[in-house]
């Protein structure tokens, strides 16, 4: 019985455990179709590599032929040369000995298999970035709605207090109307916040496949390293490595295209189960087949030029991606620096605005300030809290995206 109770307790704790960003990322890896497509592409690349290997191995096929012959003038004899039909069937073995571009083709398929594996790692970075945004947007939406509900509670209290004061003649009717208008505005704001929260929950569930009932977020903002430490990781980013691998694949494609200028040599062998004609007594034959390309309408030359341009495009794309990654890291680095400073200032603003609200409430009771002063102080206090929470969450997002831009996964 005790064991069953412990098992039940453990199952409950695992169900209600807080979801961290790494947990959400692992769930997204299993849920999103992009990684499954990457696995499928990797399988395709391996199949194509095996096909390239198969093109260099012997092929065995059955064959048969039947030929009707125009009869020669008859001289009364029936020989192999005057036979009216010729037929044979048997097995044929063909082994490519030299094919232009075949080695480059095999190498290209092997490099494509490597590329597909790198592309999957690149896709993981994209999945991680989606997870970061959905995770922290949901976290922010929940914090924001708490602030709006706090403002709603204070506004309701304000209306209730002013109704009592108005009955006693200690407050004007206009002050009550001001507070009621504030309350209606907050209720409308709460509707918008609830809609935003619902959208964030749906987005998080779409990315991860799970419900983010309880998100675990570290409350301490990480310290920045030198910007050079992030920039130095660009070359090892999966998408940059994948693009450089595309250059290697393009180089092999140039070799494949150039192979169209080279002769092909094949070894062939036939074994006959039945054969007619002058070679009816021969059961087998072997030979070499040489094919020399002489003129193909510049098709091969244009294929080579096209492959060279594809390689050139791959190199240009690689250069552009590195520059873009450099810019992305610099932007996120500077953004995080600004976020840290913003959080520091807003933390002070929250304390000061809370103090101001408390003082205005106290002064109002002694008739030293108006109701409008109290409402303004309340709005400034809640706005400061909302801005502080937003800046804090944006700082987390900036830092995690900075790590992702450097190719760092949880």
C-alpha positions in Angstrom: 0.0 0.0 0.0 2.8 2.4 0.9 4.6 1.6 -2.4 1.4 2.4 -4.3 1.0 5.7 -2.4 4.6 6.7 -3.2 4.1 5.8 -6.9 0.9 7.8 -7.0 2.7 10.8 -5.3 5.6 10.6 -7.8 3.2 10.5 -10.8 1.4 13.6 -9.5 4.7 15.4 -8.9 5.8 14.6 -12.5 2.5 15.8 -13.9 2.5 19.1 -12.1 6.3 19.7 -12.2 7.4 23.2 -13.4 8.3 23.4 -17.1 11.7 24.9 -17.7 13.0 26.3 -21.1 15.1 23.1 -21.7 12.0 21.0 -20.9 10.0 23.0 -23.4 12.7 22.6 -26.1 12.9 18.9 -25.7 9.1 18.7 -26.0 9.2 20.9 -29.2 11.9 18.6 -30.7 9.4 15.8 -30.4 6.4 17.8 -31.5 7.3 20.0 -34.5 7.3 18.5 -37.9 10.4 20.4 -39.0 12.8 18.0 -37.3 10.8 15.1 -38.6 11.2 16.5 -42.1 14.9 16.8 -41.4 15.1 13.1 -40.4 13.3 12.2 -43.6 15.7 14.3 -45.7 18.6 12.6 -44.0 17.1 9.2 -44.9 16.7 10.3 -48.5 20.3 11.5 -48.7 21.5 8.1 -47.4 19.3 6.3 -50.0 20.8 8.4 -52.8 24.3 7.7 -51.5 23.5 4.0 -51.7 22.1 4.5 -55.2 25.4 6.1 -56.3 27.3 3.1 -54.9 25.0 0.7 -56.7 25.7 2.5 -60.0 29.4 1.4 -59.7 28.6 -2.3 -59.0 27.8 -5.1 -61.5 24.3 -5.5 -62.9 22.8 -8.8 -63.9 19.8 -8.9 -66.2 17.9 -11.4 -68.2 17.5 -10.8 -71.9 15.7 -12.3 -74.9 15.4 -11.5 -78.6 13.5 -12.6 -81.6 14.2 -11.5 -85.2 12.3 -12.2 -88.4 14.6 -12.1 -91.5 13.7 -11.3 -95.1 14.1 -14.6 -96.9 17.1 -14.9 -99.4 16.6 -16.5 -102.8 16.3 -20.3 -102.1 19.0 -22.6 -103.5 17.5 -25.7 -101.9 19.6 -25.6 -98.7 18.7 -24.6 -95.2 21.7 -23.1 -93.2 22.1 -20.6 -90.4 22.5 -17.8 -93.1 19.1 -18.6 -94.6 17.1 -19.1 -91.4 14.0 -17.0 -91.5 14.1 -16.2 -87.7 16.8 -15.7 -85.1 16.2 -15.8 -81.4 18.1 -16.2 -78.1 17.7 -15.7 -74.4 20.1 -15.8 -71.4 21.7 -13.7 -68.7 23.8 -10.5 -69.1 26.4 -9.2 -66.7 27.6 -5.6 -67.1 30.3 -4.0 -64.9 31.1 -0.3 -65.3 34.9 0.1 -65.4 35.2 3.8 -66.0 32.4 6.3 -66.0 33.1 10.0 -66.3 32.1 11.8 -63.0 31.0 8.6 -61.3 33.5 9.0 -58.5 32.6 12.6 -58.1 28.9 11.6 -58.1 29.5 9.1 -55.3 31.5 11.7 -53.3 28.7 14.2 -53.9 26.1 11.9 -52.5 28.3 11.2 -49.5 28.7 14.9 -48.9 24.9 15.4 -49.3 24.4 12.8 -46.5 26.7 14.9 -44.3 24.9 18.0 -45.3 21.5 16.5 -44.3 22.8 15.7 -40.8 24.1 19.3 -40.5 20.8 20.7 -41.7 19.0 18.8 -38.9 21.3 20.5 -36.3 20.5 23.8 -38.0 16.8 23.1 -37.8 17.3 22.5 -34.0 18.5 26.1 -33.6 15.3 27.4 -35.4 13.1 25.1 -33.1 15.0 26.5 -30.1 14.3 30.1 -31.1 10.6 29.3 -31.6 10.6 27.7 -28.2 12.3 30.7 -26.6 9.8 33.2 -28.0 6.7 31.1 -27.2 8.0 30.2 -23.7 8.8 33.8 -22.6 5.7 35.3 -24.4 3.5 33.0 -22.3 5.4 33.9 -19.1 5.1 37.6 -19.8 1.3 37.3 -20.6 0.7 35.6 -17.3 2.7 38.2 -15.4 1.0 41.0 -17.2 -2.5 39.7 -16.5 -1.6 39.5 -12.8 -0.7 43.2 -12.9 -4.0 44.1 -14.6 -5.9 42.1 -12.0 -4.1 43.9 -9.3 -5.0 47.2 -10.9 -8.6 46.0 -11.2 -8.7 45.1 -7.4 -7.3 48.5 -6.5 -9.8 50.2 -8.8 -12.7 48.3 -7.3 -11.6 49.2 -3.9 -11.3 52.8 -4.9 -14.9 52.8 -6.3 -16.2 51.1 -3.2 -14.4 53.6 -0.9 -15.7 56.6 -2.9 -19.3 55.4 -2.9 -19.1 55.4 1.0 -17.5 58.8 1.1 -20.0 60.2 -1.4 -22.9 59.0 0.8 -21.3 60.8 3.7 -20.7 64.0 1.7 -16.9 63.6 2.1 -16.3 63.2 -1.6 -17.8 64.7 -4.7 -19.9 62.8 -7.2 -17.5 63.7 -9.9 -14.7 61.8 -8.1 -16.8 58.7 -8.0 -17.5 59.0 -11.7 -13.8 59.3 -12.3 -13.1 56.1 -10.4 -15.9 54.3 -12.2 -14.5 55.3 -15.6 -11.1 54.0 -14.4 -12.7 50.7 -13.4 -14.4 50.3 -16.8 -11.1 51.0 -18.6 -9.3 48.4 -16.5 -12.0 45.8 -17.2 -11.6 46.4 -20.9 -7.8 46.1 -20.5 -8.3 42.8 -18.7 -10.3 41.5 -21.6 -7.4 42.3 -24.0 -4.9 40.8 -21.6 -6.9 37.6 -21.4 -7.1 37.4 -25.2 -3.4 37.9 -25.4 -2.8 35.2 -22.7 -5.0 32.7 -24.6 -3.1 33.4 -27.8 0.2 32.8 -26.0 -1.0 29.6 -24.5 -2.1 28.3 -27.9 1.2 29.3 -29.5 3.2 27.5 -26.7 1.1 24.4 -27.1 1.5 24.5 -30.9 5.3 24.6 -30.6 5.8 22.2 -27.7 2.7 20.0 -27.8 2.2 20.5 -24.1 0.4 22.9 -21.8 2.6 25.3 -20.0 0.6 25.3 -16.7 3.6 26.2 -14.6 6.7 27.8 -16.2 10.0 27.8 -14.3 12.1 30.9 -15.0 15.4 31.9 -13.4 15.0 35.2 -11.5 18.6 36.2 -11.9 19.7 37.8 -15.2 23.0 36.3 -16.5 26.1 38.4 -16.8 27.4 39.1 -20.3 30.7 37.8 -21.6 32.9 39.9 -24.0 31.1 40.2 -27.3 34.1 38.5 -29.0 33.3 35.2 -27.2 29.9 35.2 -28.9 31.2 36.2 -32.3 33.9 33.6 -32.2 31.2 30.9 -32.2 29.8 31.9 -35.6 31.9 29.5 -37.6 30.6 26.6 -35.5 27.0 27.5 -35.8 25.1 24.6 -37.4 23.5 26.7 -40.2 26.9 28.3 -41.1 28.5 24.8 -41.1 25.7 23.5 -43.2 26.1 26.3 -45.8 29.8 25.6 -46.0 29.0 22.0 -46.6 26.7 23.1 -49.5 29.8 24.6 -51.1 31.6 21.2 -50.8 28.5 19.5 -52.4 28.6 22.1 -55.2 32.3 21.4 -55.9 31.5 17.7 -56.4 28.7 18.7 -58.8 31.2 20.5 -60.9 33.2 17.2 -61.1 30.1 15.3 -62.0 29.3 17.7 -64.9 32.9 17.6 -66.1 32.7 13.9 -66.3 30.4 14.3 -69.3 33.5 15.0 -71.4 35.2 11.7 -70.5 34.7 8.4 -72.3 32.9 5.5 -70.6 34.2 1.9 -70.5 32.0 -1.0 -69.6 32.7 -4.7 -69.3 29.9 -7.0 -70.6 29.3 -10.7 -70.5 26.4 -12.8 -71.8 25.5 -16.4 -71.1 23.0 -18.0 -73.5 20.5 -20.6 -72.5 19.4 -20.9 -76.2 20.9 -19.4 -79.3 20.2 -19.7 -83.0 22.2 -18.8 -86.0 25.9 -19.3 -86.8 26.8 -18.9 -83.1 24.2 -21.5 -81.9 27.0 -23.6 -80.4 28.5 -20.8 -78.3 27.2 -20.5 -74.8 28.9 -17.3 -73.7 30.8 -14.2 -74.8 32.6 -11.3 -73.1 33.7 -7.9 -74.3 34.5 -4.3 -73.6 32.3 -1.4 -74.6 33.8 2.1 -75.2 31.7 5.2 -75.5 33.4 8.4 -76.6 31.4 11.6 -76.5 32.1 13.6 -79.6 29.4 16.2 -79.9 26.5 16.9 -77.6 25.4 20.3 -78.6 27.4 22.0 -75.8 25.1 20.4 -73.3 27.9 19.2 -71.1 29.8 22.5 -71.3 26.7 24.4 -70.2 26.1 21.9 -67.4 29.7 22.6 -66.2 29.1 26.3 -66.3 25.8 26.0 -64.5 27.5 23.9 -61.7 30.3 26.5 -61.4 27.7 29.2 -60.9 25.8 27.1 -58.3 29.1 26.8 -56.4 29.6 30.5 -56.7 26.1 31.2 -55.3 26.7 28.8 -52.4 29.9 30.7 -51.5 28.1 34.1 -51.7 25.3 32.8 -49.5 27.9 31.6 -47.0 29.5 35.0 -46.8 26.1 36.7 -46.5 25.1 34.3 -43.7 28.2 35.0 -41.7 27.7 38.7 -42.0 24.1 38.3 -41.0 25.0 36.2 -38.0 27.6 38.8 -37.0 24.9 41.5 -37.2 22.4 39.4 -35.3 24.8 38.7 -32.4 25.8 42.4 -32.2 22.2 43.5 -32.2 21.2 41.0 -29.5 24.2 41.8 -27.4 23.5 45.5 -27.4 19.8 44.9 -26.8 20.6 42.8 -23.7 22.8 45.6 -22.4 20.0 48.0 -22.9 17.5 45.6 -21.2 19.8 45.3 -18.2 19.9 49.1 -17.8 16.2 49.4 -18.3 15.4 46.7 -15.7 17.7 48.5 -13.2 15.9 51.8 -13.7 12.4 50.3 -13.7 13.1 48.4 -10.5 13.6 51.8 -8.8 10.6 53.2 -10.6 8.3 50.5 -9.2 9.5 51.2 -5.7 9.0 54.9 -6.0 5.6 54.7 -7.7 4.4 52.3 -5.0 5.6 54.7 -2.4 3.9 57.6 -4.3 0.6 55.7 -4.5 0.6 54.9 -0.7 1.4 58.5 0.1 -1.4 59.8 -2.1 -3.9 57.5 -0.6 -2.9 58.7 2.9 -3.0 62.4 1.8 -6.4 62.0 0.2 -7.9 61.0 3.5 -6.7 64.4 4.9 -7.9 66.3 1.8 -4.4 67.2 0.7 -4.7 65.7 -2.8 -7.6 65.0 -5.2 -9.1 61.7 -6.3 -7.5 62.3 -9.7 -4.1 62.4 -8.0 -4.7 59.1 -6.4 -5.8 57.4 -9.7 -2.9 58.8 -11.5 -0.5 57.5 -8.9 -2.2 54.1 -9.0 -1.9 54.0 -12.8 1.8 55.0 -12.7 2.5 52.3 -10.1 0.8 49.5 -12.1 2.3 50.8 -15.4 5.7 50.7 -13.8 5.2 47.1 -12.7 4.0 46.1 -16.1 7.0 47.8 -17.8 9.4 46.3 -15.3 8.0 42.8 -15.9 8.1 43.3 -19.7 11.7 44.6 -19.6 12.7 41.7 -17.4 11.2 39.1 -19.7 12.5 40.8 -22.8 16.0 40.6 -21.2 15.6 36.9 -20.7 14.5 36.5 -24.3 17.4 38.6 -25.6 20.0 36.6 -23.7 18.6 33.2 -24.7 18.3 34.4 -28.3 21.9 35.6 -28.1 23.0 32.1 -27.0 20.9 30.6 -29.8 22.5 33.0 -32.3 25.9 31.7 -31.1 24.8 28.1 -31.8 24.3 27.2 -28.1 21.5 24.8 -27.3 20.3 23.9 -23.8 
